[in-house]
Amino acid sequence: MTGRMSDLRYCVIPAAGLGTRFLPATKVLPKELLPVLDRPVIQWGVEEAVDAGATDVVLIISEGKEAIAAHFEEAPLLESVLRQRGKFADLEAVQHSSHLATFHPVYQQEPHGLGHAVLIAKEVVGDQPFMCVLPDDVSHANRSVLSQLRTAWNEFRVPILALSRMPREIIGRYGVATVAESRGNLHRVTKVVEKPKPEEAESDLAIMGRYILTADVFTALKQTAPGAGGEIQLTDGINKLIAQGTVWGVEFSGELLDVGTPKGWLATNVLLAAEREAEAESGGPSNMSRP
């Protein structure tokens, strides 16, 4: 596969969705800017990417979601006011987001699915391998989920998927990986199926929203026909990669906290707020709430 030995510096974050689960709150405000504690959802994903070694972040956005890119730009007027008022902790927090990485906003003109969103990142990524974070989940682990995938990438230099075991009754909500070989928490993936019927799922290993992919996926996605709803599925592209070579999955430690539904977003805020309060009372940081 191409680009195996290249530096892994890009991370693609698809953020062009309509956020319909949060309407009417997301009529104007992108769901990716909803706060989780003191940071918007998407900043948690960016910080996780940076923690895993990314220096360039490709933001896939749609018309009307320019505020996502603006969040990572400098805010001279706000920064000036904070500086004049001596609010240096707030100033540092505001400046932090714009210093995280180099940001590349790319527009998805039509909502043609996750596979299509990844495909249009090619104009920035080119023939390089890249990480991919779906911002509907927040990493909650001693080592960020993407960093765990990065370790596997360093060993195998092939596409890497994040995997987590799910109960049979809900496995049909996810893409599911069939595996042929396991080395501890590492599994060689031989097939992926998007949202199978629970009784037809060939394993209980669900594919979660973290990936490391080679540039071959762009060719695979170009050859992938739209499925239901006219969407191009990333899982179909990954199956083409499997047909061409090797794909591994990491059954990661820790968890990914849902922030893509109102119930999950609220529960995540409550959990992390409780952890932060416990940190303050103990006088020490907890890595579990860090990217």
C-alpha positions in Angstrom: 0.0 0.0 0.0 1.2 3.5 -0.8 2.6 5.9 1.9 3.5 3.2 4.4 6.7 4.8 5.6 5.5 8.5 5.5 5.2 10.6 8.7 1.7 10.4 10.2 1.0 14.1 10.6 -2.5 14.6 9.2 -5.8 14.0 11.0 -9.1 14.2 9.2 -12.2 15.2 11.3 -15.5 15.0 9.4 -17.8 17.7 10.8 -20.2 18.5 8.0 -23.3 16.8 9.4 -26.6 18.6 10.1 -26.8 17.7 13.8 -30.4 16.8 13.5 -30.5 14.9 16.8 -29.9 18.2 18.6 -32.4 20.4 16.7 -33.5 23.1 17.3 -30.4 23.8 19.4 -28.2 23.2 16.3 -30.2 25.2 13.8 -27.4 27.8 13.8 -24.8 26.4 16.3 -22.9 23.4 14.9 -23.3 20.4 17.2 -19.5 20.1 17.2 -19.3 23.4 19.1 -21.6 22.3 21.9 -19.5 22.5 25.1 -18.2 19.5 27.0 -17.1 21.2 30.2 -15.1 24.2 29.1 -14.2 23.1 25.5 -16.4 22.5 22.5 -16.8 18.9 21.4 -14.5 19.2 18.4 -11.6 20.6 20.4 -11.6 17.3 22.4 -11.1 15.5 19.1 -8.4 17.9 17.9 -6.5 17.6 21.2 -6.7 13.8 21.0 -5.2 14.0 17.5 -2.4 16.3 18.6 -1.7 14.0 21.5 -1.3 11.1 18.9 1.2 13.2 16.9 -0.9 15.1 14.4 0.4 18.6 13.3 -2.2 19.2 10.6 -5.9 18.9 11.1 -8.3 18.7 8.1 -11.7 19.9 9.1 -14.5 18.6 6.8 -17.3 21.2 7.1 -20.3 22.3 5.2 -21.8 25.7 4.3 -23.1 27.4 7.5 -20.5 25.6 9.8 -17.7 28.1 9.3 -17.8 28.8 13.1 -16.0 25.4 13.6 -13.0 26.7 11.7 -13.3 30.1 13.3 -13.0 28.5 16.8 -9.4 27.5 15.9 -8.5 31.0 14.6 -7.0 33.8 16.7 -9.4 36.3 18.3 -7.4 39.5 18.6 -10.2 41.6 20.1 -11.2 39.1 22.7 -7.5 38.4 23.5 -6.8 42.1 23.9 -9.7 42.6 26.3 -8.7 39.6 28.4 -5.1 40.9 28.5 -6.2 44.4 29.6 -8.3 43.0 32.3 -5.6 40.8 33.6 -7.5 37.6 32.9 -4.4 35.7 31.9 -5.7 32.2 32.6 -8.7 32.9 30.3 -6.3 34.4 27.7 -4.2 31.3 27.7 -7.3 29.1 27.3 -8.5 31.1 24.4 -5.1 31.1 22.6 -4.6 27.4 23.2 -7.1 26.3 20.6 -5.5 28.4 17.8 -2.0 27.0 18.7 -2.9 23.3 18.7 -2.2 22.6 15.0 -2.3 23.9 11.4 -5.9 23.7 10.3 -7.2 23.0 6.8 -11.0 23.6 6.4 -12.4 21.7 3.4 -16.1 22.0 2.3 -18.3 19.0 1.7 -20.9 20.5 -0.7 -23.4 17.7 -0.4 -24.0 15.2 2.4 -23.0 12.0 0.7 -21.8 10.1 3.7 -18.7 9.5 5.8 -16.8 7.8 3.0 -17.4 10.9 0.8 -16.3 13.2 3.6 -13.0 11.2 4.0 -12.5 11.2 0.2 -12.6 15.0 -0.2 -9.8 15.3 2.4 -7.5 14.0 -0.4 -7.0 17.5 -1.7 -5.0 18.3 1.5 -3.7 14.9 2.5 -2.5 13.8 -0.9 -0.7 10.5 -0.9 0.1 10.5 2.8 -1.4 8.2 5.5 -3.7 9.9 8.0 -5.6 9.6 11.2 -9.3 10.1 11.4 -11.4 11.1 14.3 -15.2 11.1 14.4 -16.1 13.9 16.9 -19.3 12.2 18.2 -17.2 10.5 20.9 -14.7 11.8 23.5 -11.7 9.6 24.4 -11.8 8.7 28.1 -8.7 6.6 28.8 -5.4 6.7 30.5 -3.8 6.8 27.0 -6.0 8.4 24.3 -7.7 5.9 22.0 -5.9 7.4 18.9 -2.5 7.1 20.6 -3.2 3.4 21.1 -3.9 3.1 17.4 -0.7 5.1 16.7 1.3 2.5 18.6 -0.1 -0.3 16.4 0.6 1.8 13.3 4.2 2.2 14.3 4.4 -1.6 14.4 2.4 -2.6 11.3 2.3 0.4 9.0 -1.1 -0.6 7.6 -4.6 0.6 8.1 -5.7 0.4 11.8 -9.2 0.4 13.2 -10.5 1.1 16.7 -12.4 -1.9 18.0 -14.6 -2.4 21.1 -16.7 -5.3 22.2 -20.4 -4.7 22.3 -23.4 -6.8 23.6 -25.1 -8.8 20.9 -28.3 -6.9 21.3 -26.8 -3.6 20.2 -24.0 -4.8 17.9 -26.3 -4.0 14.9 -25.8 -0.3 15.6 -22.2 -0.4 14.5 -19.9 -1.5 11.8 -18.6 -5.0 12.8 -15.2 -6.5 12.2 -14.5 -10.2 11.3 -11.1 -11.2 12.6 -8.8 -14.1 11.6 -5.9 -13.7 14.0 -5.4 -12.1 17.4 -2.3 -11.0 19.3 -3.6 -9.9 22.6 -5.7 -6.8 22.0 -4.6 -6.7 18.3 -6.8 -8.3 15.7 -6.2 -8.9 12.0 -9.4 -7.8 10.3 -10.7 -9.8 7.3 -14.0 -8.2 6.7 -16.2 -5.3 8.0 -20.0 -5.1 7.7 -22.0 -1.9 8.4 -24.8 -2.4 10.9 -25.5 -6.1 10.4 -28.5 -7.8 11.9 -27.4 -8.9 15.4 -28.0 -12.6 14.6 -25.8 -12.2 11.5 -22.9 -10.4 13.1 -19.7 -12.5 12.9 -18.1 -11.1 16.0 -18.9 -8.7 18.9 -16.1 -6.3 17.9 -17.6 -3.0 16.8 -15.7 -0.5 14.8 -15.5 2.8 16.7 -14.9 6.3 15.5 -11.1 6.3 15.3 -9.0 5.1 12.3 -5.6 5.3 10.8 -5.8 4.9 7.0 -3.4 4.9 4.1 -3.9 6.9 1.0 -5.1 3.8 -0.8 -8.5 4.4 0.8 -9.0 7.4 -1.5 -8.8 5.1 -4.6 -11.0 2.6 -2.9 -13.7 5.2 -2.0 -13.6 6.5 -5.6 -14.5 3.0 -6.7 -17.3 2.6 -4.1 -20.8 3.0 -5.3 -23.3 5.0 -3.2 -25.4 2.8 -1.0 -28.7 3.5 0.9 -29.6 7.2 0.9 -27.0 7.9 -1.7 -24.2 7.7 0.8 -20.7 6.4 0.3 -19.8 4.1 3.3 -16.3 4.2 4.7 -16.7 0.5 5.7 -17.1 -0.3 2.0 -13.8 1.4 1.2 -12.1 -0.4 4.1 -13.3 -3.7 2.7 -11.5 -2.8 -0.5 -8.3 -2.2 1.4 -8.7 -5.6 3.1 -9.0 -7.2 -0.4 -5.7 -5.5 -1.4 -3.7 -6.1 1.8 -3.7 -6.3 5.6 -5.8 -4.3 8.0 -5.5 -4.5 11.8 -7.7 -3.5 14.6 -6.9 -2.4 18.2 -9.3 -3.4 21.0 -8.5 -0.3 22.9 -8.5 0.2 26.7 -10.7 2.9 28.2 -13.8 4.1 26.5 -15.3 6.5 24.0 -18.0 8.7 25.6 -21.0 9.5 23.4 -21.5 13.2 22.7 -23.4 12.7 19.5 -26.8 12.4 21.1 -28.5 14.6 23.7 -28.6 11.9 26.3 -25.0 10.9 25.7 -23.8 14.5 25.6 -25.5 15.3 29.0 -24.2 12.1 30.6 -20.6 12.8 29.4 -20.8 16.3 30.8 -22.0 15.0 34.2 -19.3 12.3 34.3 -16.4 14.6 33.4 -17.7 17.4 35.7 -17.7 15.0 38.6 -14.2 13.8 37.8 -12.9 17.4 37.6 -14.5 18.2 40.9 -12.8 15.1 42.4 -9.5 16.3 40.9 -9.8 19.7 42.5 -10.6 18.2 45.9 -7.7 15.7 45.7 -5.3 18.3 44.4 -4.1 16.0 41.5 -5.1 15.6 37.9 -6.9 12.5 36.5 -5.7 11.3 33.1 -9.0 9.7 32.4 -10.6 13.0 31.4 -7.7 14.1 29.2 -7.3 13.4 25.5 
